[in-house]
């Protein structure tokens, strides 16, 4: 996911957020068809902007970051790993 590099975030974290389409606004998550019956989930430009705004707000404090992870990620192991490596 190119947006992980653009946003400077953990790829698995972004995948977990995007996995639940209710986390982003309508039209932010798109499916790109390539080849026969092959699709890739991607973010539109607006989706990247929305996700970037969400992450920026979450990075304002350690409490906001922890609340963000608890609200938008359903994988407890991933949350623990991100919290452990995050200096936020």
Residue pairs with C-beta under 8 A, 6 or more apart in sequence:
1 11
1 14
1 15
1 18
1 42
1 43
3 14
3 43
3 48
3 51
4 10
4 11
4 14
6 48
7 14
7 48
7 51
7 52
7 55
9 55
10 82
12 78
13 69
13 73
13 78
13 82
14 51
16 72
16 73
16 74
16 75
16 78
17 23
17 24
17 51
17 72
17 73
18 24
18 29
18 41
18 43
18 51
19 74
20 72
20 74
21 29
23 72
24 43
24 47
24 50
24 51
25 46
25 47
25 50
27 44
27 46
27 47
28 43
28 44
28 46
28 47
28 50
28 51
29 41
29 42
29 43
29 44
29 47
30 41
30 42
30 43
30 44
30 47
31 39
31 40
31 41
31 42
32 39
32 40
32 41
32 42
33 39
34 40
43 51
54 68
54 72
55 68
57 64
57 68
58 64
58 65
58 67
58 68
58 69
59 65
59 88
61 88
62 88
65 86
65 88
66 83
69 79
69 82
69 83
70 79
73 79
73 82
